[in-house]
């Protein structure tokens, strides 16, 4: 039973991780494109969008590399 729980936990963790990436990229692109904004920040919204996009992609790359190195 422990292996089933472990496998289920890994699957759920992966799905939550993917959902987080999708949400982060959606917010980043919305900020960059002007669809989403924080009132009063002006051009900083675009910069924040790019920061979110770039850091999300860097995080995905680091996670993928880390996963490959561990195995």
PDB file with SEQRES, HELIX, SHEET and CRYST1 records, atoms N, CA, C and O in Angstrom:
SEQRES   1 A   71  UNK UNK UNK UNK UNK UNK UNK UNK UNK UNK UNK UNK UNK          
SEQRES   2 A   71  UNK UNK UNK UNK UNK UNK UNK UNK UNK UNK UNK UNK UNK          
SEQRES   3 A   71  UNK UNK UNK UNK UNK UNK UNK UNK UNK UNK UNK UNK UNK          
SEQRES   4 A   71  UNK UNK UNK UNK UNK UNK UNK UNK UNK UNK UNK UNK UNK          
SEQRES   5 A   71  UNK UNK UNK UNK UNK UNK UNK UNK UNK UNK UNK UNK UNK          
SEQRES   6 A   71  UNK UNK UNK UNK UNK UNK                                      
HELIX    1 AA1 UNK A    2  UNK A   33  1                                  32    
HELIX    2 AA2 UNK A   44  UNK A   70  1                                  27    
CRYST1    1.000    1.000    1.000  90.00  90.00  90.00 P 1           1          
ATOM      1  N   UNK A   1       0.819  -1.189   0.000  1.00  0.00           N  
ATOM      2  CA  UNK A   1       0.000   0.000   0.000  1.00  0.00           C  
ATOM      3  C   UNK A   1       0.867   1.258   0.000  1.00  0.00           C  
ATOM      4  O   UNK A   1       0.477   2.284  -0.559  1.00  0.00           O  
ATOM      5  N   UNK A   2       2.045   1.180   0.629  1.00  0.00           N  
ATOM      6  CA  UNK A   2       2.916   2.337   0.709  1.00  0.00           C  
ATOM      7  C   UNK A   2       3.365   2.780  -0.688  1.00  0.00           C  
ATOM      8  O   UNK A   2       3.457   3.979  -0.953  1.00  0.00           O  
ATOM      9  N   UNK A   3       3.644   1.833  -1.575  1.00  0.00           N  
ATOM     10  CA  UNK A   3       4.070   2.182  -2.930  1.00  0.00           C  
ATOM     11  C   UNK A   3       2.972   2.898  -3.694  1.00  0.00           C  
ATOM     12  O   UNK A   3       3.253   3.821  -4.459  1.00  0.00           O  
ATOM     13  N   UNK A   4       1.718   2.485  -3.498  1.00  0.00           N  
ATOM     14  CA  UNK A   4       0.608   3.161  -4.169  1.00  0.00           C  
ATOM     15  C   UNK A   4       0.505   4.600  -3.707  1.00  0.00           C  
ATOM     16  O   UNK A   4       0.336   5.508  -4.520  1.00  0.00           O  
ATOM     17  N   UNK A   5       0.608   4.812  -2.390  1.00  0.00           N  
ATOM     18  CA  UNK A   5       0.537   6.168  -1.861  1.00  0.00           C  
ATOM     19  C   UNK A   5       1.697   7.013  -2.362  1.00  0.00           C  
ATOM     20  O   UNK A   5       1.524   8.190  -2.678  1.00  0.00           O  
ATOM     21  N   UNK A   6       2.864   6.418  -2.434  1.00  0.00           N  
ATOM     22  CA  UNK A   6       4.038   7.128  -2.920  1.00  0.00           C  
ATOM     23  C   UNK A   6       3.865   7.517  -4.385  1.00  0.00           C  
ATOM     24  O   UNK A   6       4.183   8.640  -4.776  1.00  0.00           O  
ATOM     25  N   UNK A   7       3.363   6.594  -5.187  1.00  0.00           N  
ATOM     26  CA  UNK A   7       3.141   6.877  -6.611  1.00  0.00           C  
ATOM     27  C   UNK A   7       2.067   7.941  -6.781  1.00  0.00           C  
ATOM     28  O   UNK A   7       2.206   8.850  -7.600  1.00  0.00           O  
ATOM     29  N   UNK A   8       0.997   7.824  -6.004  1.00  0.00           N  
ATOM     30  CA  UNK A   8      -0.082   8.812  -6.080  1.00  0.00           C  
ATOM     31  C   UNK A   8       0.416  10.187  -5.649  1.00  0.00           C  
ATOM     32  O   UNK A   8       0.069  11.196  -6.263  1.00  0.00           O  
ATOM     33  N   UNK A   9       1.212  10.227  -4.613  1.00  0.00           N  
ATOM     34  CA  UNK A   9       1.777  11.490  -4.145  1.00  0.00           C  
ATOM     35  C   UNK A   9       2.657  12.126  -5.206  1.00  0.00           C  
ATOM     36  O   UNK A   9       2.598  13.337  -5.419  1.00  0.00           O  
ATOM     37  N   UNK A  10       3.473  11.319  -5.872  1.00  0.00           N  
ATOM     38  CA  UNK A  10       4.342  11.838  -6.936  1.00  0.00           C  
ATOM     39  C   UNK A  10       3.520  12.381  -8.093  1.00  0.00           C  
ATOM     40  O   UNK A  10       3.835  13.442  -8.633  1.00  0.00           O  
ATOM     41  N   UNK A  11       2.471  11.668  -8.479  1.00  0.00           N  
ATOM     42  CA  UNK A  11       1.612  12.113  -9.587  1.00  0.00           C  
ATOM     43  C   UNK A  11       0.925  13.425  -9.225  1.00  0.00           C  
ATOM     44  O   UNK A  11       0.908  14.364 -10.020  1.00  0.00           O  
ATOM     45  N   UNK A  12       0.361  13.485  -8.028  1.00  0.00           N  
ATOM     46  CA  UNK A  12      -0.318  14.710  -7.602  1.00  0.00           C  
ATOM     47  C   UNK A  12       0.658  15.879  -7.492  1.00  0.00           C  
ATOM     48  O   UNK A  12       0.327  17.003  -7.868  1.00  0.00           O  
ATOM     49  N   UNK A  13       1.839  15.623  -6.987  1.00  0.00           N  
ATOM     50  CA  UNK A  13       2.854  16.672  -6.891  1.00  0.00           C  
ATOM     51  C   UNK A  13       3.230  17.196  -8.271  1.00  0.00           C  
ATOM     52  O   UNK A  13       3.379  18.402  -8.467  1.00  0.00           O  
ATOM     53  N   UNK A  14       3.379  16.291  -9.218  1.00  0.00           N  
ATOM     54  CA  UNK A  14       3.708  16.691 -10.587  1.00  0.00           C  
ATOM     55  C   UNK A  14       2.579  17.530 -11.199  1.00  0.00           C  
ATOM     56  O   UNK A  14       2.840  18.544 -11.846  1.00  0.00           O  
ATOM     57  N   UNK A  15       1.331  17.109 -10.994  1.00  0.00           N  
ATOM     58  CA  UNK A  15       0.200  17.859 -11.544  1.00  0.00           C  
ATOM     59  C   UNK A  15       0.102  19.258 -10.935  1.00  0.00           C  
ATOM     60  O   UNK A  15      -0.195  20.225 -11.637  1.00  0.00           O  
ATOM     61  N   UNK A  16       0.349  19.359  -9.643  1.00  0.00           N  
ATOM     62  CA  UNK A  16       0.333  20.673  -8.992  1.00  0.00           C  
ATOM     63  C   UNK A  16       1.482  21.535  -9.513  1.00  0.00           C  
ATOM     64  O   UNK A  16       1.312  22.738  -9.712  1.00  0.00           O  
ATOM     65  N   UNK A  17       2.635  20.936  -9.731  1.00  0.00           N  
ATOM     66  CA  UNK A  17       3.781  21.660 -10.270  1.00  0.00           C  
ATOM     67  C   UNK A  17       3.471  22.195 -11.672  1.00  0.00           C  
ATOM     68  O   UNK A  17       3.768  23.349 -11.981  1.00  0.00           O  
ATOM     69  N   UNK A  18       2.875  21.350 -12.513  1.00  0.00           N  
ATOM     70  CA  UNK A  18       2.490  21.776 -13.872  1.00  0.00           C  
ATOM     71  C   UNK A  18       1.462  22.896 -13.807  1.00  0.00           C  
ATOM     72  O   UNK A  18       1.566  23.873 -14.549  1.00  0.00           O  
ATOM     73  N   UNK A  19       0.472  22.768 -12.930  1.00  0.00           N  
ATOM     74  CA  UNK A  19      -0.550  23.809 -12.781  1.00  0.00           C  
ATOM     75  C   UNK A  19       0.092  25.132 -12.359  1.00  0.00           C  
ATOM     76  O   UNK A  19      -0.295  26.197 -12.841  1.00  0.00           O  
ATOM     77  N   UNK A  20       1.063  25.061 -11.466  1.00  0.00           N  
ATOM     78  CA  UNK A  20       1.763  26.270 -11.034  1.00  0.00           C  
ATOM     79  C   UNK A  20       2.514  26.939 -12.167  1.00  0.00           C  
ATOM     80  O   UNK A  20       2.530  28.165 -12.274  1.00  0.00           O  
ATOM     81  N   UNK A  21       3.135  26.133 -13.012  1.00  0.00           N  
ATOM     82  CA  UNK A  21       3.843  26.683 -14.174  1.00  0.00           C  
ATOM     83  C   UNK A  21       2.866  27.367 -15.118  1.00  0.00           C  
ATOM     84  O   UNK A  21       3.126  28.474 -15.588  1.00  0.00           O  
ATOM     85  N   UNK A  22       1.744  26.714 -15.397  1.00  0.00           N  
ATOM     86  CA  UNK A  22       0.744  27.277 -16.308  1.00  0.00           C  
ATOM     87  C   UNK A  22       0.200  28.594 -15.759  1.00  0.00           C  
ATOM     88  O   UNK A  22       0.065  29.567 -16.499  1.00  0.00           O  
ATOM     89  N   UNK A  23      -0.111  28.626 -14.466  1.00  0.00           N  
ATOM     90  CA  UNK A  23      -0.639  29.856 -13.859  1.00  0.00           C  
ATOM     91  C   UNK A  23       0.424  30.958 -13.894  1.00  0.00           C  
ATOM     92  O   UNK A  23       0.117  32.104 -14.225  1.00  0.00           O  
ATOM     93  N   UNK A  24       1.653  30.622 -13.559  1.00  0.00           N  
ATOM     94  CA  UNK A  24       2.728  31.621 -13.575  1.00  0.00           C  
ATOM     95  C   UNK A  24       2.923  32.205 -14.970  1.00  0.00           C  
ATOM     96  O   UNK A  24       3.056  33.419 -15.128  1.00  0.00           O  
ATOM     97  N   UNK A  25       2.940  31.345 -15.972  1.00  0.00           N  
ATOM     98  CA  UNK A  25       3.105  31.838 -17.336  1.00  0.00           C  
ATOM     99  C   UNK A  25       1.903  32.649 -17.791  1.00  0.00           C  
ATOM    100  O   UNK A  25       2.064  33.642 -18.501  1.00  0.00           O  
ATOM    101  N   UNK A  26       0.703  32.246 -17.397  1.00  0.00           N  
ATOM    102  CA  UNK A  26      -0.497  33.006 -17.758  1.00  0.00           C  
ATOM    103  C   UNK A  26      -0.449  34.404 -17.151  1.00  0.00           C  
ATOM    104  O   UNK A  26      -0.758  35.388 -17.823  1.00  0.00           O  
ATOM    105  N   UNK A  27      -0.064  34.492 -15.891  1.00  0.00           N  
ATOM    106  CA  UNK A  27       0.043  35.795 -15.233  1.00  0.00           C  
ATOM    107  C   UNK A  27       1.149  36.625 -15.878  1.00  0.00           C  
ATOM    108  O   UNK A  27       0.964  37.812 -16.149  1.00  0.00           O  
ATOM    109  N   UNK A  28       2.287  36.003 -16.118  1.00  0.00           N  
ATOM    110  CA  UNK A  28       3.399  36.724 -16.742  1.00  0.00           C  
ATOM    111  C   UNK A  28       3.050  37.283 -18.103  1.00  0.00           C  
ATOM    112  O   UNK A  28       3.317  38.452 -18.384  1.00  0.00           O  
ATOM    113  N   UNK A  29       2.453  36.459 -18.953  1.00  0.00           N  
ATOM    114  CA  UNK A  29       2.082  36.934 -20.287  1.00  0.00           C  
ATOM    115  C   UNK A  29       0.964  37.971 -20.232  1.00  0.00           C  
ATOM    116  O   UNK A  29       0.946  38.901 -21.038  1.00  0.00           O  
ATOM    117  N   UNK A  30       0.035  37.823 -19.294  1.00  0.00           N  
ATOM    118  CA  UNK A  30      -1.039  38.811 -19.150  1.00  0.00           C  
ATOM    119  C   UNK A  30      -0.470  40.149 -18.693  1.00  0.00           C  
ATOM    120  O   UNK A  30      -0.902  41.194 -19.179  1.00  0.00           O  
ATOM    121  N   UNK A  31       0.481  40.140 -17.781  1.00  0.00           N  
ATOM    122  CA  UNK A  31       1.128  41.384 -17.362  1.00  0.00           C  
ATOM    123  C   UNK A  31       1.892  42.008 -18.519  1.00  0.00           C  
ATOM    124  O   UNK A  31       1.814  43.215 -18.745  1.00  0.00           O  
ATOM    125  N   UNK A  32       2.623  41.189 -19.245  1.00  0.00           N  
ATOM    126  CA  UNK A  32       3.430  41.678 -20.367  1.00  0.00           C  
ATOM    127  C   UNK A  32       2.563  42.283 -21.464  1.00  0.00           C  
ATOM    128  O   UNK A  32       2.917  43.309 -22.045  1.00  0.00           O  
ATOM    129  N   UNK A  33       1.434  41.650 -21.746  1.00  0.00           N  
ATOM    130  CA  UNK A  33       0.562  42.103 -22.830  1.00  0.00           C  
ATOM    131  C   UNK A  33      -0.393  43.213 -22.413  1.00  0.00           C  
ATOM    132  O   UNK A  33      -1.051  43.815 -23.262  1.00  0.00           O  
ATOM    133  N   UNK A  34      -0.475  43.487 -21.124  1.00  0.00           N  
ATOM    134  CA  UNK A  34      -1.361  44.552 -20.659  1.00  0.00           C  
ATOM    135  C   UNK A  34      -2.771  44.091 -20.342  1.00  0.00           C  
ATOM    136  O   UNK A  34      -3.616  44.907 -19.974  1.00  0.00           O  
ATOM    137  N   UNK A  35      -3.039  42.817 -20.475  1.00  0.00           N  
ATOM    138  CA  UNK A  35      -4.360  42.276 -20.150  1.00  0.00           C  
ATOM    139  C   UNK A  35      -4.605  42.341 -18.650  1.00  0.00           C  
ATOM    140  O   UNK A  35      -5.734  42.551 -18.206  1.00  0.00           O  
ATOM    141  N   UNK A  36      -3.543  42.161 -17.873  1.00  0.00           N  
ATOM    142  CA  UNK A  36      -3.598  42.201 -16.418  1.00  0.00           C  
ATOM    143  C   UNK A  36      -2.642  43.280 -15.954  1.00  0.00           C  
ATOM    144  O   UNK A  36      -1.531  43.401 -16.471  1.00  0.00           O  
ATOM    145  N   UNK A  37      -3.073  44.065 -14.979  1.00  0.00           N  
ATOM    146  CA  UNK A  37      -2.160  45.087 -14.470  1.00  0.00           C  
ATOM    147  C   UNK A  37      -2.429  45.359 -13.009  1.00  0.00           C  
ATOM    148  O   UNK A  37      -3.522  45.127 -12.493  1.00  0.00           O  
ATOM    149  N   UNK A  38      -1.391  45.859 -12.359  1.00  0.00           N  
ATOM    150  CA  UNK A  38      -1.520  46.321 -10.987  1.00  0.00           C  
ATOM    151  C   UNK A  38      -1.694  47.833 -11.087  1.00  0.00           C  
ATOM    152  O   UNK A  38      -0.816  48.518 -11.612  1.00  0.00           O  
ATOM    153  N   UNK A  39      -2.810  48.365 -10.595  1.00  0.00           N  
ATOM    154  CA  UNK A  39      -3.058  49.804 -10.731  1.00  0.00           C  
ATOM    155  C   UNK A  39      -1.919  50.654 -10.154  1.00  0.00           C  
ATOM    156  O   UNK A  39      -1.403  50.374  -9.072  1.00  0.00           O  
ATOM    157  N   UNK A  40      -1.551  51.675 -10.883  1.00  0.00           N  
ATOM    158  CA  UNK A  40      -0.541  52.616 -10.420  1.00  0.00           C  
ATOM    159  C   UNK A  40       0.888  52.248 -10.749  1.00  0.00           C  
ATOM    160  O   UNK A  40       1.797  53.027 -10.460  1.00  0.00           O  
ATOM    161  N   UNK A  41       1.124  51.085 -11.346  1.00  0.00           N  
ATOM    162  CA  UNK A  41       2.502  50.685 -11.633  1.00  0.00           C  
ATOM    163  C   UNK A  41       2.955  51.043 -13.044  1.00  0.00           C  
ATOM    164  O   UNK A  41       4.154  51.170 -13.294  1.00  0.00           O  
ATOM    165  N   UNK A  42       2.022  51.204 -13.956  1.00  0.00           N  
ATOM    166  CA  UNK A  42       2.379  51.593 -15.325  1.00  0.00           C  
ATOM    167  C   UNK A  42       3.291  50.603 -16.010  1.00  0.00           C  
ATOM    168  O   UNK A  42       2.986  49.414 -16.092  1.00  0.00           O  
ATOM    169  N   UNK A  43       4.423  51.104 -16.505  1.00  0.00           N  
ATOM    170  CA  UNK A  43       5.367  50.299 -17.283  1.00  0.00           C  
ATOM    171  C   UNK A  43       5.966  49.164 -16.449  1.00  0.00           C  
ATOM    172  O   UNK A  43       6.437  48.175 -17.010  1.00  0.00           O  
ATOM    173  N   UNK A  44       5.953  49.292 -15.133  1.00  0.00           N  
ATOM    174  CA  UNK A  44       6.508  48.249 -14.268  1.00  0.00           C  
ATOM    175  C   UNK A  44       5.728  46.944 -14.426  1.00  0.00           C  
ATOM    176  O   UNK A  44       6.276  45.866 -14.198  1.00  0.00           O  
ATOM    177  N   UNK A  45       4.449  47.032 -14.817  1.00  0.00           N  
ATOM    178  CA  UNK A  45       3.667  45.822 -15.076  1.00  0.00           C  
ATOM    179  C   UNK A  45       4.307  44.971 -16.163  1.00  0.00           C  
ATOM    180  O   UNK A  45       4.370  43.748 -16.043  1.00  0.00           O  
ATOM    181  N   UNK A  46       4.777  45.613 -17.213  1.00  0.00           N  
ATOM    182  CA  UNK A  46       5.415  44.886 -18.324  1.00  0.00           C  
ATOM    183  C   UNK A  46       6.713  44.239 -17.844  1.00  0.00           C  
ATOM    184  O   UNK A  46       6.997  43.082 -18.157  1.00  0.00           O  
ATOM    185  N   UNK A  47       7.486  44.995 -17.088  1.00  0.00           N  
ATOM    186  CA  UNK A  47       8.746  44.462 -16.557  1.00  0.00           C  
ATOM    187  C   UNK A  47       8.463  43.284 -15.617  1.00  0.00           C  
ATOM    188  O   UNK A  47       9.140  42.258 -15.675  1.00  0.00           O  
ATOM    189  N   UNK A  48       7.466  43.441 -14.760  1.00  0.00           N  
ATOM    190  CA  UNK A  48       7.099  42.359 -13.841  1.00  0.00           C  
ATOM    191  C   UNK A  48       6.661  41.122 -14.616  1.00  0.00           C  
ATOM    192  O   UNK A  48       6.979  39.998 -14.230  1.00  0.00           O  
ATOM    193  N   UNK A  49       5.930  41.329 -15.710  1.00  0.00           N  
ATOM    194  CA  UNK A  49       5.517  40.203 -16.546  1.00  0.00           C  
ATOM    195  C   UNK A  49       6.706  39.431 -17.089  1.00  0.00           C  
ATOM    196  O   UNK A  49       6.733  38.201 -17.051  1.00  0.00           O  
ATOM    197  N   UNK A  50       7.699  40.171 -17.600  1.00  0.00           N  
ATOM    198  CA  UNK A  50       8.898  39.523 -18.120  1.00  0.00           C  
ATOM    199  C   UNK A  50       9.672  38.805 -17.016  1.00  0.00           C  
ATOM    200  O   UNK A  50      10.209  37.720 -17.239  1.00  0.00           O  
ATOM    201  N   UNK A  51       9.729  39.407 -15.829  1.00  0.00           N  
ATOM    202  CA  UNK A  51      10.420  38.774 -14.701  1.00  0.00           C  
ATOM    203  C   UNK A  51       9.739  37.451 -14.349  1.00  0.00           C  
ATOM    204  O   UNK A  51      10.410  36.446 -14.115  1.00  0.00           O  
ATOM    205  N   UNK A  52       8.421  37.456 -14.313  1.00  0.00           N  
ATOM    206  CA  UNK A  52       7.678  36.227 -13.994  1.00  0.00           C  
ATOM    207  C   UNK A  52       7.922  35.160 -15.058  1.00  0.00           C  
ATOM    208  O   UNK A  52       8.163  33.999 -14.728  1.00  0.00           O  
ATOM    209  N   UNK A  53       7.862  35.544 -16.317  1.00  0.00           N  
ATOM    210  CA  UNK A  53       8.077  34.593 -17.416  1.00  0.00           C  
ATOM    211  C   UNK A  53       9.481  33.994 -17.350  1.00  0.00           C  
ATOM    212  O   UNK A  53       9.648  32.776 -17.409  1.00  0.00           O  
ATOM    213  N   UNK A  54      10.479  34.853 -17.229  1.00  0.00           N  
ATOM    214  CA  UNK A  54      11.869  34.390 -17.236  1.00  0.00           C  
ATOM    215  C   UNK A  54      12.177  33.519 -16.018  1.00  0.00           C  
ATOM    216  O   UNK A  54      12.807  32.470 -16.150  1.00  0.00           O  
ATOM    217  N   UNK A  55      11.737  33.948 -14.837  1.00  0.00           N  
ATOM    218  CA  UNK A  55      12.028  33.148 -13.643  1.00  0.00           C  
ATOM    219  C   UNK A  55      11.290  31.818 -13.654  1.00  0.00           C  
ATOM    220  O   UNK A  55      11.801  30.822 -13.144  1.00  0.00           O  
ATOM    221  N   UNK A  56      10.092  31.793 -14.229  1.00  0.00           N  
ATOM    222  CA  UNK A  56       9.365  30.527 -14.348  1.00  0.00           C  
ATOM    223  C   UNK A  56      10.110  29.568 -15.265  1.00  0.00           C  
ATOM    224  O   UNK A  56      10.266  28.391 -14.937  1.00  0.00           O  
ATOM    225  N   UNK A  57      10.564  30.052 -16.395  1.00  0.00           N  
ATOM    226  CA  UNK A  57      11.298  29.194 -17.331  1.00  0.00           C  
ATOM    227  C   UNK A  57      12.627  28.724 -16.739  1.00  0.00           C  
ATOM    228  O   UNK A  57      13.019  27.572 -16.926  1.00  0.00           O  
ATOM    229  N   UNK A  58      13.319  29.617 -16.026  1.00  0.00           N  
ATOM    230  CA  UNK A  58      14.562  29.219 -15.365  1.00  0.00           C  
ATOM    231  C   UNK A  58      14.280  28.150 -14.306  1.00  0.00           C  
ATOM    232  O   UNK A  58      15.037  27.188 -14.174  1.00  0.00           O  
ATOM    233  N   UNK A  59      13.201  28.321 -13.560  1.00  0.00           N  
ATOM    234  CA  UNK A  59      12.824  27.333 -12.552  1.00  0.00           C  
ATOM    235  C   UNK A  59      12.528  25.969 -13.151  1.00  0.00           C  
ATOM    236  O   UNK A  59      12.902  24.941 -12.587  1.00  0.00           O  
ATOM    237  N   UNK A  60      11.853  25.962 -14.300  1.00  0.00           N  
ATOM    238  CA  UNK A  60      11.551  24.700 -14.988  1.00  0.00           C  
ATOM    239  C   UNK A  60      12.848  24.035 -15.444  1.00  0.00           C  
ATOM    240  O   UNK A  60      13.018  22.826 -15.280  1.00  0.00           O  
ATOM    241  N   UNK A  61      13.759  24.817 -16.013  1.00  0.00           N  
ATOM    242  CA  UNK A  61      15.035  24.254 -16.465  1.00  0.00           C  
ATOM    243  C   UNK A  61      15.851  23.698 -15.297  1.00  0.00           C  
ATOM    244  O   UNK A  61      16.400  22.600 -15.390  1.00  0.00           O  
ATOM    245  N   UNK A  62      15.929  24.448 -14.208  1.00  0.00           N  
ATOM    246  CA  UNK A  62      16.687  23.985 -13.044  1.00  0.00           C  
ATOM    247  C   UNK A  62      16.058  22.711 -12.477  1.00  0.00           C  
ATOM    248  O   UNK A  62      16.769  21.780 -12.098  1.00  0.00           O  
ATOM    249  N   UNK A  63      14.745  22.673 -12.419  1.00  0.00           N  
ATOM    250  CA  UNK A  63      14.060  21.483 -11.908  1.00  0.00           C  
ATOM    251  C   UNK A  63      14.311  20.270 -12.799  1.00  0.00           C  
ATOM    252  O   UNK A  63      14.543  19.168 -12.302  1.00  0.00           O  
ATOM    253  N   UNK A  64      14.264  20.472 -14.105  1.00  0.00           N  
ATOM    254  CA  UNK A  64      14.501  19.372 -15.038  1.00  0.00           C  
ATOM    255  C   UNK A  64      15.942  18.865 -14.928  1.00  0.00           C  
ATOM    256  O   UNK A  64      16.187  17.658 -14.908  1.00  0.00           O  
ATOM    257  N   UNK A  65      16.868  19.783 -14.859  1.00  0.00           N  
ATOM    258  CA  UNK A  65      18.286  19.390 -14.727  1.00  0.00           C  
ATOM    259  C   UNK A  65      18.509  18.669 -13.401  1.00  0.00           C  
ATOM    260  O   UNK A  65      19.196  17.648 -13.352  1.00  0.00           O  
ATOM    261  N   UNK A  66      17.931  19.198 -12.334  1.00  0.00           N  
ATOM    262  CA  UNK A  66      18.066  18.570 -11.025  1.00  0.00           C  
ATOM    263  C   UNK A  66      17.481  17.155 -11.031  1.00  0.00           C  
ATOM    264  O   UNK A  66      18.057  16.237 -10.448  1.00  0.00           O  
ATOM    265  N   UNK A  67      16.354  16.989 -11.682  1.00  0.00           N  
ATOM    266  CA  UNK A  67      15.719  15.679 -11.756  1.00  0.00           C  
ATOM    267  C   UNK A  67      16.593  14.693 -12.529  1.00  0.00           C  
ATOM    268  O   UNK A  67      16.690  13.525 -12.153  1.00  0.00           O  
ATOM    269  N   UNK A  68      17.225  15.150 -13.599  1.00  0.00           N  
ATOM    270  CA  UNK A  68      18.090  14.274 -14.395  1.00  0.00           C  
ATOM    271  C   UNK A  68      19.358  13.908 -13.640  1.00  0.00           C  
ATOM    272  O   UNK A  68      19.840  12.780 -13.742  1.00  0.00           O  
ATOM    273  N   UNK A  69      19.894  14.846 -12.891  1.00  0.00           N  
ATOM    274  CA  UNK A  69      21.136  14.594 -12.161  1.00  0.00           C  
ATOM    275  C   UNK A  69      20.911  13.621 -11.021  1.00  0.00           C  
ATOM    276  O   UNK A  69      21.780  12.799 -10.731  1.00  0.00           O  
ATOM    277  N   UNK A  70      19.750  13.700 -10.364  1.00  0.00           N  
ATOM    278  CA  UNK A  70      19.438  12.798  -9.241  1.00  0.00           C  
ATOM    279  C   UNK A  70      19.327  11.346  -9.691  1.00  0.00           C  
ATOM    280  O   UNK A  70      19.600  10.442  -8.902  1.00  0.00           O  
ATOM    281  N   UNK A  71      18.937  11.103 -10.926  1.00  0.00           N  
ATOM    282  CA  UNK A  71      18.715   9.729 -11.387  1.00  0.00           C  
ATOM    283  C   UNK A  71      19.951   9.139 -11.914  1.00  0.00           C  
ATOM    284  O   UNK A  71      19.949   7.987 -12.347  1.00  0.00           O  
TER     285      UNK A  71                                                      
END                                                                             
